[in-house]
Amino acid sequence: MAYKSLNAFIETLEHEGELVRIKTFVDPILEIAEITDRISKTPDRNKALLFENTGTDFPLLINAFGSERRMALAIGVDQLDDVAADIEKLFKRLSEPKNNIMEKIAMLPQLGRFASYMPRVIKGRGACQEVVMEKPDLTQLPVMLCWPKDGGKFITLPSVHTKDPVTGNRNIGMYRMQVFGPDMTAMHWHKHKVSAKHFNEYKKLNRRMPVAVSLGGDPVYTYSATAPLPENVDEYMLAGFLRKKRVELVRCLTQPDVEVPADADFVIEGYVDPDEEMLWEGPFGDHTGYYSLPDWYPKFHVTAITHRKDAVYPSTIVGIPPQEDAWLGKATERIFLAPIKMTMVPEIKDMHMPIEGVFHNLVIATIHKEYAGQGPKVMNAMWGAGQMMFNKILVLADGDVRIDDYKALARYVCNNIDPASDIYFSQGPMDVLDHSCSKLGFGGKMCIDGTSKQEEEISRAQKPFTLSPQFSVKELMDENPEIKGINDTLARESQIPILFISVKKDRKDHVNELHKKICSSPALAGIKMILYVEANVSVDNIAVALWRFCNNLDPKRDHFYGGKERNILGLDGTRKTKELDDFDRPWPNIIVADDKTIKAVDKKWPSLNLGSLIASPSLLYKTQLYGEEASVDA
């Protein structure tokens, strides 16, 4: 369905019991983020929040996409899988053989329906231009400061519109925007993004680059700006398909070469001058749960701000998972399964991106396996598929194992792997936000081929795993005082041959040496993988340990083997430093709220209409900080 405005979506959320209105004044400086963090991490009280008193003329909506139910409501479906089924049906209908002229004619209504979803530029002004600020001033909007070590206030849910100056092709992307004054922000587009390519084209032409930023409107616009579409596919074509109604666009007032949705809540018009010096932007508490570090990004000069009379400012926070962005990622996982299956990896059955893997770090896929070597074939296809190139750890399985039953999946995968031959290491482009890479945007990848092996793939027979009765956590820790914690519950209770170990490093190659030492013990017979995290990470909480591990690992650099037959894989997911690891980049801190904000929100909580007090999630992570700043030197 199509929403005529963001307010229409808010009405739907409220009708479905998915929204809480907060009338008490809450400061966009740190307080809104802290309240949202508490709500988003409390499943039975996780709601969209409408802050009606922000100290500005505009209410602020946040966590609107923060559950699978609300994500489905935003797209207008009962289940996210409904979209994939619709896409798959369309693909099959278009690609099936047409034996005669009548069958071809029968396709015309289908093609006509699809054509009706294409965006259209209309004449005149749209609702997004009902009010034109006399002088553009970003300080009039309730822009949030999300986390205490952020470099400033950030617009966090913008749809950034650019065009290729040669082809005229439009791109809509979502790039955070740090506010540097009433009429200037940074434009945080990474080198892999389409808008960055447009910027480079304008630089070659020595021309200013017109840019427009829309906020709000139909929530489908926001989702479409995050979708991993090919460069030549207009995001508003996807939006039209999802809402079953074309997107109507209007020309900007001061940047008429750029069009924006007529029903958006806000439009920020401006330009980027490729010849100007760049801004030192950041840090920013990012979706990895760590601060992304400062870097140089282009200046965006604001030339106009327009908005609806009833405008609502949409915002989001990202940080230690789970957060709202996890459900935007879940929508992408479900919606794009069909195109991946139909065009690139026909043998794929299902795909899943666990929250702990923050999208790109960990991807699980199940396939229909028919021949030897099919796992590596799928690995290469997926790592070559658009934004899947950023994937760090890929896990493959086959058969009837459920992809969301983590214990059954892990047991199946481990029963099918020989760590020495069925785990593949490579390297390639990585997300610029991946701090574990020795070089920015370039690092290691790992594929665990947990599919059942055919005769040609078997190097040695694998036996069902049972933890040795000789294995003792106490003895292992007594013999190795650098070990601060061992979690053997997967191995002991679920017959999954994996251990989590926290370790305090104090010398070069320490984790590798420790791994080889403990793997020489007969008590570790049958163990296939040991995942190492740093000493201040509690391995009792596997979800937290896995989140930290995935973020800190460069698989190609940080793996080693132990055991007589090199059959126990060790993976070093600890922090890397110059002193101990020859690592030359600063290492970011994890994101937590400051004590002052936590206390202020605790005091304000009874007036927020949110029920009994929810303790700050940040209290769980305070002991895992590396210090007080956003990063520590290498």
Buried (B, 14 or more C-beta within 10 A) or exposed (E): BBBEBBBBBBEBBBEEEBBBEBEEEBBBBBBBBBBBBBBBBBEEBBBBBBBBEBEBEBBBBBBBBBBBBBBBBBBBBEEBBBBBBBBBEBBEEEEEEEEEEEEEEEEEEEEEEBEEBEBEEEEEBBBBBEBBBEEBEBEBBBBBBBBBBBBBBBBBBBBBBBBBBEEEBBBBBBBBBBBBEBBBBBBBBBEBBBBBBBBEBBBEEEBBBBBBBBBBBBBBBBBBBBBEBEEEEBBBBBBBBBBEBBBBBBBBBBBEEBBBBBBBBBBBBBBBBBEEEBBEBBBBBBBBBBBBBBBEBBBBBBBBBBBBEBBBBBBBBBBBBBBBBBBBBBBBBBBBBBBBBBEBBEBBBBBBBBBBBBBBBBBBBBBEBEEBEBBBBBBEBBBEBBBBBBBBBBBBBBBEBEBEEBEBBBBBBBBBBBBBBBBBEBBBBBBBBBBBBBEBBBBBBBBBBBBEBEEEBEEEEBEEBEBBEEBBBEEBBEEBEBBBBBBBBBBBEBBBBBBBBBBEBEEEEBBBBBBBEBBEBEBBBBBBBBBBBBBBBBBEBBEBBBBBBBBBBBBBBBBBBBBEEBBBBBBBBBBBBEEBBEBEBBBBBBBBBBEEBBEBBBEBBEEBEBEEEBEBBBEBBEEBBBEEBBBBEB
